Amino acid sequence: MKTAVMYGAGNIGRGFIGKVFADSGYEVCFLDIMQEIIDEMNARGAYHVRIVSNAGEEDTVVRPVRAVNSLTDQAIDEIVNCDIMATAVGVNVLPKIAPVIAKGVAARMERNGRPLDIILCENQLGADEMMRGWINEKLTDDQRVWADKNLGLVEASIGRMVPPLTPEMRAQDRLLICVEPYSELPVDKDAFRGEIPDLKGLIPYSPFEFYIKRKLFLHNGGHALCAYLGYEKGYEYIWQAIADPEIYEAARASMMASAAALVAKFGEGVRENVESNVTDLLFRFQNKALKDTVARVGADLVRKLRRNDRIVGAALFAIEQGVDPAPIVKGIAAALKFDRAEDATAPEIQRTLREQGIDFVMRQYMGLSPDEPLYGMIKEAV
């Protein structure tokens, strides 16, 4: 049986990619540092994934699976011998796991010389280049030459949403993961060094920049707009916000502006893809079973206001492609009213707005300059 190594046994690792590997005929070996998860998975050889939607729930069993502590020599052996690998650890953790992967790559070169493709499920543009740099730091010159030819670092666009579990659910089954039905896995077709694996839901695509931008500007951007407009109206959940006709239309207009920009950039051939994605996302945002809160989706305002992120970035992309960003600017204006005291960074934005003004916020947090068209549009909107 073919073996897949899944680095990271969290929500995406267990709830999405590990399940994809198992459903595609692989034995899945998880690498993680959470010993209680490792022990439980090895005791069972399986775990449950619950697919939730407004239509109900469906429990599925993922098997065969096992787990290894990523700090042990056995983790190196698993990387050496596997047929495919993936990471889902969060972009901030990638530098910490790169040395382990580098050891596995070096040992693989010596022991069997087979190419290794690693699907990076991190939703970070440029994650492949970043990861290669961190891995190369730990390799010799000869090993780097081999890795350039034989190590594929494959970016992926992760769109599957994972709802939080209640404490009672976690107490009942510590391995349980709940997910929405959506399970497409777009990946960078050009990044593979070996044969592209036959995985359920896999969509190899080139140029992959299209899918990265689609995820960030349509999914993340539309989601954020729902959160910030929903917060203004006092809604707790995203499904409540999107059920409001005014917010629904605002979200749709914003996402369609980004869709038009994607068509302008990548050609008419993607029009059906992006327009159907908008329709699908507006439907998925209505999933009550996700229990997705306005507070969570709108959280960490400083990050979400950056010029290369989901809303300011979407507006700049629209302008670059000759598309009116006004519907997206509406979301930016709403974001600037997100004053949730419990948020990690929203109070900082509110304090800066009061003390320094909108011009300073646009320059300091959004990276905008007064000579950019978006600067004036945001100022007028707020």
C-alpha positions in Angstrom: 0.0 0.0 0.0 1.2 3.5 -0.8 2.1 5.8 2.1 1.4 9.5 2.6 3.0 11.6 5.2 0.8 14.3 6.7 2.9 16.8 8.6 0.4 18.4 11.1 -2.6 16.5 12.7 -4.7 19.6 13.2 -8.0 20.7 11.6 -6.9 20.7 8.0 -4.4 17.8 8.4 -7.0 15.5 9.8 -10.2 17.0 8.5 -9.2 17.6 4.9 -5.8 16.4 3.5 -5.4 13.3 5.6 -8.9 12.2 4.6 -8.1 12.9 0.9 -5.0 10.7 1.2 -6.9 7.9 2.9 -9.9 8.1 0.5 -7.4 7.9 -2.4 -5.9 4.6 -1.3 -2.9 5.7 0.9 -2.0 4.7 4.4 -1.6 8.0 6.2 1.2 8.6 8.7 0.8 11.9 10.6 3.8 13.7 12.0 3.0 15.9 15.0 4.3 16.8 18.5 1.0 16.4 20.4 1.7 13.1 22.1 -1.9 12.4 23.3 -3.1 12.8 19.6 -0.3 10.5 18.4 -1.1 7.8 21.0 -4.8 7.9 20.4 -4.4 7.7 16.7 -2.0 4.7 17.0 -4.3 3.0 19.4 -7.3 3.2 17.0 -5.7 3.2 13.6 -8.5 5.4 12.5 -10.5 8.6 13.3 -13.9 10.2 12.5 -14.6 13.1 10.3 -18.1 14.6 10.5 -19.4 16.4 7.4 -21.9 19.0 8.5 -24.3 21.2 6.5 -27.8 22.6 6.8 -29.0 19.3 5.4 -27.6 17.3 8.3 -24.5 15.4 9.4 -22.6 12.4 8.0 -20.0 10.6 10.0 -17.1 9.0 8.0 -14.2 6.9 9.2 -10.6 7.7 8.0 -8.3 4.7 7.9 -5.7 3.3 7.9 -3.8 5.9 9.8 -0.9 6.1 12.3 1.2 8.8 13.9 4.8 9.5 14.7 6.3 12.2 16.9 8.0 14.6 14.4 11.0 15.1 16.8 12.1 11.5 16.5 14.3 9.7 14.0 11.3 7.6 12.9 9.9 10.8 11.4 12.9 11.1 9.2 12.4 7.4 8.1 8.8 8.2 7.2 9.8 11.1 4.9 12.5 8.9 3.3 10.0 6.1 2.4 6.7 7.8 1.7 5.1 8.2 -1.8 3.6 11.7 -1.2 3.7 14.3 1.6 1.8 17.3 2.7 2.1 20.0 5.4 -0.8 21.8 7.2 0.9 23.5 10.2 0.4 27.2 9.6 2.8 29.4 7.8 4.4 30.6 11.0 5.4 27.1 11.9 6.9 26.2 8.6 10.4 27.4 9.6 10.3 25.2 12.6 9.5 22.0 10.6 11.9 22.8 7.7 15.0 21.3 9.6 13.1 18.0 10.0 12.1 17.9 6.4 15.6 18.8 5.3 17.0 15.8 7.3 14.4 13.6 5.5 15.3 15.0 2.1 19.0 14.5 2.7 18.4 10.9 3.9 16.1 10.2 0.9 18.8 11.3 -1.5 21.2 8.9 0.1 18.9 5.9 0.6 16.6 5.7 -2.4 17.0 8.8 -4.6 13.3 9.0 -5.3 11.7 12.4 -6.0 9.5 13.8 -3.2 6.5 16.1 -3.7 5.2 18.0 -0.7 1.8 19.7 -1.0 2.0 22.9 1.1 -1.5 23.4 2.5 -0.8 26.8 4.1 -2.7 29.4 2.0 0.3 31.6 1.7 1.4 33.0 -1.7 5.1 32.2 -2.1 5.1 29.5 0.5 7.1 27.2 -1.9 9.9 29.7 -2.2 9.9 30.4 1.5 10.0 26.7 2.4 12.7 25.9 -0.1 14.9 28.7 1.4 14.5 27.3 4.9 15.2 23.7 3.8 18.2 24.7 1.7 19.7 26.4 4.8 20.1 22.9 6.3 21.4 21.1 3.1 24.9 20.8 1.7 25.7 22.1 -1.8 25.3 18.6 -3.3 22.0 18.1 -1.5 20.7 21.4 -2.7 21.4 20.5 -6.3 19.6 17.2 -5.8 16.6 18.9 -4.0 16.3 21.5 -6.8 15.6 18.6 -9.3 13.8 16.2 -7.0 12.0 18.1 -4.3 8.6 19.5 -5.4 7.1 22.1 -3.1 3.6 22.3 -4.3 1.4 25.2 -3.2 -2.3 24.5 -2.5 -5.4 26.6 -2.1 -7.3 25.4 1.0 -10.9 26.4 0.8 -12.6 23.9 3.1 -14.1 25.4 6.3 -13.8 23.7 9.6 -16.2 24.6 12.4 -15.1 24.7 16.1 -16.0 21.7 18.3 -17.7 22.2 21.6 -15.8 21.1 24.7 -18.3 18.3 25.1 -17.6 17.0 21.6 -13.8 17.2 22.3 -14.2 15.3 25.5 -16.2 12.6 23.8 -13.8 12.1 21.0 -10.4 13.9 21.0 -9.8 12.9 17.3 -13.1 14.0 15.9 -13.1 16.8 13.3 -16.1 18.5 11.7 -15.9 19.9 8.2 -18.2 21.3 5.5 -18.9 19.2 2.4 -16.7 21.2 0.0 -13.5 19.3 -0.7 -11.7 20.6 -3.8 -7.9 20.8 -3.6 -6.4 23.1 -6.3 -2.6 22.7 -6.5 0.3 24.2 -8.5 0.6 21.8 -11.5 4.0 23.1 -12.5 5.6 22.4 -9.1 5.5 18.6 -9.1 8.9 16.8 -9.6 7.4 13.3 -9.7 4.2 12.0 -11.3 1.1 14.0 -10.2 -0.7 11.8 -7.7 -4.3 10.6 -8.3 -6.0 12.2 -5.3 -9.7 12.7 -4.9 -10.6 16.4 -5.4 -7.1 17.3 -6.7 -7.2 20.1 -9.3 -3.7 20.6 -10.8 -3.7 24.1 -12.4 -1.3 26.5 -14.1 -0.7 29.3 -13.6 -1.5 28.7 -9.9 -1.4 32.4 -9.1 -5.1 32.4 -10.3 -6.2 30.0 -7.5 -4.2 31.8 -4.9 -5.9 35.1 -5.8 -9.3 33.5 -6.2 -9.1 32.1 -2.6 -7.8 35.3 -1.1 -10.0 37.8 -2.9 -13.3 35.9 -3.4 -13.4 33.5 -0.4 -11.4 35.4 2.3 -12.5 38.8 1.0 -16.2 38.0 0.8 -16.1 36.2 4.1 -14.4 39.3 5.8 -17.0 41.7 4.3 -19.8 39.6 5.7 -18.1 39.7 9.1 -17.5 43.4 9.2 -21.0 44.4 7.8 -22.5 41.8 10.1 -20.7 43.2 13.1 -22.1 46.7 12.3 -25.6 45.2 12.5 -25.0 43.2 15.7 -25.0 39.6 14.2 -23.1 36.9 16.0 -22.8 34.3 13.2 -21.8 34.6 9.5 -24.9 32.7 8.5 -27.0 35.4 10.2 -25.1 38.1 8.4 -25.4 36.6 4.9 -29.2 36.0 5.5 -29.5 39.8 5.7 -30.5 40.8 2.1 -28.4 44.0 2.3 -25.3 42.2 3.4 -25.9 39.4 0.9 -26.0 41.9 -2.0 -23.0 43.8 -0.7 -20.9 40.6 -0.4 -22.0 39.5 -3.8 -21.1 42.9 -5.4 -17.7 42.9 -3.7 -17.0 39.3 -4.8 -18.2 40.0 -8.4 -15.8 43.0 -8.6 -12.9 40.7 -7.6 -14.2 38.1 -10.1 -14.2 40.7 -12.9 -10.6 41.6 -12.0 -9.6 37.9 -12.2 -11.2 37.6 -15.6 -9.4 40.7 -16.7 -6.1 39.3 -15.5 -6.4 35.6 -16.5 -8.7 35.8 -19.5 -12.3 34.9 -20.4 -11.5 31.2 -19.9 -11.8 31.6 -16.1 -15.1 33.5 -16.1 -17.4 30.5 -15.5 -14.9 29.3 -12.8 -15.0 32.5 -10.8 -18.7 33.3 -11.2 -19.7 29.8 -10.1 -17.3 30.1 -7.2 -19.0 33.3 -6.1 -22.4 31.5 -6.2 -21.0 28.5 -4.3 -19.4 30.6 -1.6 -22.5 32.7 -1.0 -24.3 29.3 -0.5 -21.6 27.9 1.8 -21.6 31.0 4.0 -25.2 30.1 4.9 -24.1 26.8 6.5 -25.4 27.1 10.1 -23.6 24.0 11.2 -20.3 25.7 10.7 -21.1 27.9 13.7 -18.7 30.5 12.2 -18.8 33.7 14.2 -18.4 37.2 13.0 -15.8 37.7 15.7 -13.6 34.9 14.3 -13.8 35.8 10.7 -13.2 39.5 11.4 -10.4 38.8 13.9 -6.8 40.2 13.7 -7.8 43.4 11.9 -4.2 44.6 11.5 -3.3 41.6 9.4 -6.5 41.8 7.3 -6.0 45.5 6.4 -2.6 44.9 4.9 -2.2 46.0 1.3 -1.5 42.4 0.1 -4.4 40.8 2.1 -8.0 40.1 1.4 -9.8 43.4 1.2 -7.3 46.2 0.6 -5.4 43.8 -1.7 -8.6 42.9 -3.5 -9.4 46.6 -4.1 -5.8 47.3 -5.4 -6.0 44.3 -7.7 -9.4 45.5 -9.1 -7.9 49.0 -9.8 -4.9 47.4 -11.4 -7.2 45.4 -13.8 -9.4 48.4 -14.6 -12.3 47.3 -12.4 -14.2 49.7 -10.1 -13.4 48.7 -6.5 -16.3 50.6 -4.9 -18.1 47.5 -3.6 -14.8 46.3 -2.0 -14.1 49.8 -0.5 -17.5 49.4 1.3 -16.0 46.4 3.1 -12.8 48.3 4.0 -14.9 51.1 5.5 -16.9 48.5 7.5 -13.6 46.9 8.7 -12.5 50.3 10.1 -15.6 50.3 12.3 -14.8 46.8 13.8 -14.2 47.9 17.4 -14.5 44.6 19.2 -12.6 45.1 22.4 -11.7 41.4 22.8 -10.0 41.2 19.4 -6.2 41.0 19.3 -5.6 44.0 17.1 -8.9 45.9 16.5 -8.5 48.1 19.6 -5.1 49.2 18.2 -6.7 50.3 15.0 -9.5 52.2 16.8 -7.0 53.9 19.1 -4.9 54.9 16.1 -7.9 56.3 14.2 -8.8 58.4 17.2 -5.3 59.7 17.9 -3.7 59.8 14.5 -6.6 59.8 12.0 -7.5 57.9 8.9 -4.6 59.2 6.8 -2.1 57.7 9.2 -4.0 54.4 9.4 -4.0 54.1 5.6 -0.3 54.8 5.4 0.8 52.8 8.4 -1.4 49.8 8.3 -2.6 49.6 4.7 0.7 50.7 3.1 -1.1 53.2 0.9 0.3 56.5 -0.3 -1.8 59.6 -1.0 -1.2 59.4 -4.7 -2.9 56.0 -5.1 -6.6 56.2 -6.2 -7.6 53.8 -3.4 -6.4 56.2 -0.8 -8.9 58.9 -1.7 -11.7 56.3 -2.2 -11.3 55.0 1.3 -11.0 58.4 2.8 -14.2 59.5 1.1 -16.0 56.3 2.2 -15.2 56.7 5.9 
